[in-house]
Amino acid sequence: MNDTILSVLIFTALALAALGAVKRIGLWRQGRADATSMSMGELIASLAKVPRRYGVDLHHVVARDRYMANTHVATGGGFVAAALLMVVVYGFGIDSAWLGVLLLLASGAMFGGALFVRRRRLDPPARLSLGPWMRLPKSLLVFSASLFVMSLSLVLPEGVGGMISGGILGLVLVAGIAWGLLEMIVGMTGGGSRITGPMKHAFAGALHLAFHRRPARFSTRDSAGIRDSALLPLDLTNREAPLGVGKPSDFNWRQLLGFDACVQCGRCEAVCPAFAAGQPLNPKKLIQDMVVGMAGGSDAAYAGSPYPGDEPRRAPGQHGGGPQQTIVGASPHARPAAQAVDSDSQTVASGPIQIKAAPGEATDGDKLIHEFKVLVEPETLWACTTCRACVEECPMMIEHVDAIVDMRRHMTLEQGATPGKGVEVLDNLIATDNPGGFALEARLHWAADLDLPRIAEVQAAREAARDPRPVEALLWLGDGAFDMRNQRTLRAFVQVLRAAGVDFAILGAEERDSGDVARRLGDEATFQSLATRNIATLSKYRFARIITCDPHSFHVLGREYAAFGGDYLVNHHTSYMNELLAAGRLSLDATRLATLGAVTWHDPCYLGRYNGEFEAPRSLLAALGLEVREMQRSGFRSRCCGGGGGAPVTDIPGKQRIPDMRMGDVRETGAEVVAVGCPQCTAMLEGVVAPAGEAEPQVLDLAELMARALVLEASTQGLAASTTQPTDAEVAA
């Protein structure tokens, strides 16, 4: 009798799971389709990649927390194995002692994992969501224990086994199994933020691995995955395509699928610099808001950390929406627009933002009284520094930054709602091709005494001499060349290039902004204009590679121009100096830096997390003979300086500044110098004021350290002398 009940229960659970799966697939299909459809063969091939992507790529991230990695394998793996065996044994009635032993092992492993889940939930880390998730250990333990005891009837003598599976005890065990199945599977059929079943995460997560929109991130049998971090371009020629994402259904279906894979582990929250600074961004909450918008509903059931800030409008229960409703709340930065009320549909327009009023909801003139009841506030998106710390830590490989920039694109291109000085920066880029509004010729004022070779003149001279050689390196100065502090870095790097005898040249006044800040602020049109014109300029010249001191230009030129026909070998100056050193083209005297003291290296986000370059800067510091003290947040877990993603110009307030926190990390090491490799990092970290009574560590670019340690040949001393950076006293004078 109890076996029959259990069989019915199993097939009922499977039916409910299938209904839930169909419902989730329907929600994902609300998103935009790919440009080309997927054939059946491609679909099967994608699904076949899941085991490797799960076992290698995903587990590589999960294993960073060894405790949870082992727990996840025992609990999740035990449940999947037990569920499959349950279908065979109890669903189809295939009774076997061997199957019983396997079922005991699977349920036992699950029970062991559940004990660790319970231990973690007794004193959960702040990043974990609470609420319904706090029931999870109980349901896991009851399910696995009940199944384990029920399975004993398969391996014990028939009389004893019958006593276990029959009568009152059997009913109790079936009830325990039913509770666990309902908690883990039926939750998948819910809607909005009410979905709590872990099987929803497992189902969506597996398909997300199969149909990830960045397949290059995954390894193959022949090679490791790459840091596929270039933003995907908008098709500005398609008048039917939305400019960015204004409502959940504007996301690509693969993105909606990825949002559903989130299990609210909070790893993204724990590493987000904006969240730590008290700015109104929590990447975990943002992804859950996207799930709410996709399914329809409100965030009232969200039980994790809210967006930081004391404003009541950021508390759970104050946001909601649907797949066809506006994501971002009315922005004070939006361009003026006529306001109107449609009495029939109760649609209220506030600027360019459309907000649905509930039937009978009171309105005040042309605005809703509760205008903030939307999915996301504008400042939440503008607080992001695009550092990709959240993406790096996410075990499900969700692309938070892609989603944020997609929504920024809508705000900037459709609404004109860029905050702070963002509008001025974008206007300058449109008018003058640089964010500061300077004349392009001014980019070289700092180098008036250096006689830097222009590539146009070098190539013309070589063509006249029938010399086919390309320039060895094209030095991309970047917009840091307009900044007096970064000019010292550039002078130092030029000194290194000349000491190594590098055949280099510059574009001069032909160099425009790379477009990084425009793209991160959502102005894809300005970015593409800058990119195509820069590519047209570069196509006129012959050079072997591009080198730059700016990781943002390094990333954009090397990773994002390829989509527009600009395929170049691009080096960051730290990796290029390391290459020169390894080739024996540079001589160093480490004793010249002996008075500096200990040094710590700050990994720029766009060099490290975006492009995987962690070793070259450290190799240079080792070659300089410096004592290096690593910060706790270093390498792929380095804390952002706060200078990326247009954050310095959008200037979203928080409880503290991100660069202040980073310099706090530096002071914890006791280092006297923080070595950097990015003009934005230099500016942000040098802008920190030390606490009273403490000396602020000196901020020096690696090029400056290299230039100080150079041993110059007699033939290059004259050239190097002209490039020597001014001393601090000279700058002050």
BELSUL-V454897 format. One record per pair of residues at least 12 apart in sequence whose ideal C-beta (glycine too) atoms are under 7 Angstrom apart, sorted by the first residue. I is the first residue (numbers start at 0). J is the second residue. Records with the same first field share a line. If there is no record, write none. Layout:
I->J / J
This chain:
1->164 / 165 / 169 / 170 / 173
2->89 / 164
4->173
5->89 / 173 / 176
6->89 / 90
8->173 / 176 / 177 / 180
9->85 / 86 / 89 / 90
10->90
12->180 / 184
15->184 / 185 / 188
16->184 / 187 / 198
18->188
19->187 / 188 / 199
20->202
22->188
23->187 / 199 / 202 / 203 / 259
26->255 / 293 / 294
27->252 / 255 / 256
28->252
29->248 / 255 / 293 / 322
30->248 / 250 / 251 / 252 / 254 / 255
31->249 / 250 / 251 / 252
32->252
45->209 / 210
46->209
48->209
49->205 / 208 / 209
52->208 / 217
53->208
55->218
56->217 / 218 / 224
57->208 / 394 / 396
60->394
61->394
70->112 / 115 / 116
73->108 / 109 / 111 / 112
74->109 / 112 / 113 / 116 / 139
76->108
77->105 / 106 / 108 / 109 / 112 / 143
78->109
80->105
81->102 / 105 / 106 / 109 / 146
84->98 / 101 / 102 / 105
88->102 / 153
94->153
96->153 / 154
98->153
99->150 / 153 / 154
100->154
102->150 / 153
103->147 / 150 / 154
106->143 / 146 / 147 / 150
107->147
109->139 / 143
110->140 / 143 / 144 / 147
113->136 / 139 / 140 / 143
116->135 / 136 / 139
117->136 / 140
120->133 / 136
125->304
126->265 / 266 / 268 / 269
127->264 / 265
128->263 / 265 / 302 / 303
129->302
130->300 / 302
131->195 / 302
132->195 / 263 / 302
134->182
135->197
138->178 / 179 / 182 / 183
139->179
141->175 / 178 / 179
142->175 / 176 / 178 / 179 / 180
144->175
145->172 / 175 / 176
146->176
148->163 / 172
149->163 / 164 / 172 / 176
151->163
152->164
182->196
183->196 / 197 / 198
184->196 / 198
186->199
187->199 / 202
190->294 / 295 / 296
191->291 / 294 / 295 / 296
192->287 / 290 / 291 / 296 / 298 / 300 / 301
193->300
197->262
199->259
200->260 / 262
203->256 / 259 / 260
204->260 / 395
206->256
207->256 / 257 / 260 / 395
210->253 / 256
211->253 / 396
212->251 / 253 / 254
213->227 / 398
215->227
216->396
226->609 / 610 / 611
228->387 / 558 / 609
229->558 / 559
230->401 / 404 / 518 / 559
231->401
232->527 / 562
233->408 / 523
235->523 / 524 / 527
242->408 / 409 / 412 / 413
243->405 / 406 / 407 / 408 / 409 / 412 / 413 / 521
244->326 / 405 / 406 / 409
245->325 / 326 / 409 / 413
246->322 / 323 / 324 / 325 / 326
247->289 / 292 / 293 / 322 / 326
248->322 / 323
250->405
254->402
255->293
257->397 / 398
258->286 / 289 / 290 / 293
259->290
260->395 / 397
261->286 / 287 / 395 / 397
262->395
263->283 / 287 / 303
264->394
265->283 / 303
266->392 / 393 / 394
267->282 / 283 / 389 / 392 / 393 / 399
268->281 / 282 / 283 / 304
270->388 / 389 / 392 / 636
271->388 / 389
272->384 / 386 / 388 / 638 / 639 / 641 / 657
273->382 / 383 / 384
274->307
275->660
276->653 / 654 / 655 / 656 / 657 / 660
277->307 / 653 / 654 / 655
278->307 / 382 / 651 / 653
279->306 / 307 / 308 / 313 / 376 / 378 / 379 / 382 / 651
280->306 / 379 / 382 / 383
281->304 / 305 / 306
282->389 / 399
283->303
284->301 / 303 / 304 / 305 / 306
285->375 / 379 / 399
286->397 / 399
287->301
288->318 / 374 / 375
289->402
291->319 / 320 / 374
292->320 / 321 / 322 / 326 / 374
293->322
295->321 / 322
296->319
297->316 / 318 / 319
298->315 / 316 / 318 / 319
299->315 / 316
301->315
306->379
307->653
312->371
317->371 / 372
318->372 / 373 / 374
319->372
320->373 / 374
324->355
325->352 / 353 / 354 / 373
326->373 / 374 / 375 / 406
327->373 / 375 / 377 / 380 / 406 / 410
328->371 / 373 / 375 / 376 / 377
329->349 / 350 / 352 / 370
330->377 / 410 / 414 / 416
332->416 / 417 / 418
333->350 / 351 / 352 / 414 / 415 / 416
334->414 / 415
335->350
336->350 / 351
338->365
339->365
340->362 / 365
345->358
347->362 / 365 / 366 / 367
349->366 / 370
351->413 / 414
354->367 / 370 / 373
377->410 / 416
378->651
380->403 / 406 / 407
381->418 / 649 / 651
382->651
383->403 / 644
384->639 / 641 / 643 / 644 / 646 / 657
385->400 / 519 / 643 / 644
386->604 / 608 / 639 / 643
387->400 / 604 / 608 / 609
388->608 / 639
391->608 / 635
404->519 / 521
407->520 / 521
408->521 / 523
410->521
411->520 / 521 / 522
412->521 / 522 / 523 / 524
417->520
418->649
419->648 / 649 / 650
420->648
421->520 / 645 / 648 / 649
424->516 / 648
425->517 / 520 / 522 / 525
428->512 / 517 / 525 / 529
429->525
432->511 / 512 / 529
433->478 / 481 / 511 / 512
434->478 / 512 / 516
435->478 / 481
437->481
439->508
440->508
441->481
442->476 / 480 / 481 / 510
443->507
445->480 / 486
448->721
449->493 / 721 / 722
451->505
452->504
453->504 / 505 / 507
454->470 / 473 / 504 / 505 / 506 / 540 / 542
457->470 / 504
458->540 / 541
469->541 / 542 / 543
470->502 / 503 / 504 / 541 / 542
471->501 / 502 / 503 / 543
472->501 / 503 / 542 / 543 / 544 / 546
473->504 / 542 / 545
474->503 / 505 / 546
475->510 / 545 / 546 / 547 / 552 / 556
476->489 / 505 / 510
477->547 / 548 / 549 / 552 / 678
478->512
479->548 / 549 / 678
482->678 / 682
484->681 / 682 / 685
485->678 / 681
487->703 / 724 / 725
488->548 / 678 / 681 / 700 / 702 / 703
489->548
490->722 / 724
491->700 / 702 / 703 / 706 / 724
492->548 / 572 / 702
493->722
494->706 / 709 / 719 / 722 / 723
495->576 / 585 / 702 / 705 / 706 / 709
497->715 / 718 / 719 / 722
498->585 / 709 / 711 / 715 / 719
499->579 / 584 / 585
500->584
506->536
509->536
511->529 / 532 / 533
512->529
513->529 / 533 / 551 / 552 / 555 / 556
514->526 / 529 / 530 / 555
515->551 / 552 / 555
516->645
517->529
519->644 / 645
520->645
527->563
530->560 / 563 / 565
531->563
534->560 / 563 / 564 / 565
537->565
544->568 / 569 / 570
545->567 / 569
546->570 / 572 / 575
547->571 / 572
548->572 / 678 / 702
549->677 / 678
550->571 / 603 / 605 / 606 / 676 / 677
551->605 / 679
553->569 / 571 / 605 / 606
554->605 / 609 / 610
556->569
557->569
571->606 / 612 / 676
572->702
573->615 / 616 / 619 / 676 / 701
574->612 / 615
576->619 / 705
577->615 / 618 / 619
580->619 / 622
585->709
586->710
587->622 / 623 / 708 / 709 / 710
588->708 / 710
589->623 / 624 / 708
591->707 / 708
592->623 / 624 / 625 / 704 / 707 / 708
595->625 / 671 / 672
596->671 / 672
597->626 / 628 / 669 / 670 / 671
598->620 / 625 / 626 / 627 / 670 / 672 / 674
599->627 / 628 / 629 / 630 / 665 / 668 / 670 / 673
600->616 / 617 / 620 / 627 / 674
601->637 / 640 / 661 / 673 / 674 / 675 / 680
602->633 / 634 / 637
603->676 / 677 / 680
604->639 / 643
605->643
606->676 / 677
607->634 / 635 / 637
608->635
613->634
616->676 / 701
619->701 / 705
620->674
623->704 / 708
628->668 / 669 / 670
630->664 / 665 / 668
631->664
632->664
638->660 / 661 / 664
639->657
640->657 / 658 / 661 / 679 / 680 / 683 / 684
641->656 / 657 / 658 / 683
642->679 / 680 / 682 / 683
643->679
658->683 / 684 / 686 / 687
659->687
661->684
662->684 / 687
665->696
666->693 / 696
670->696
671->696 / 697
672->696 / 697 / 699
673->696 / 698
674->699 / 701 / 704
675->698 / 700
676->700 / 701
681->698 / 700
684->698
685->698
703->724
706->724
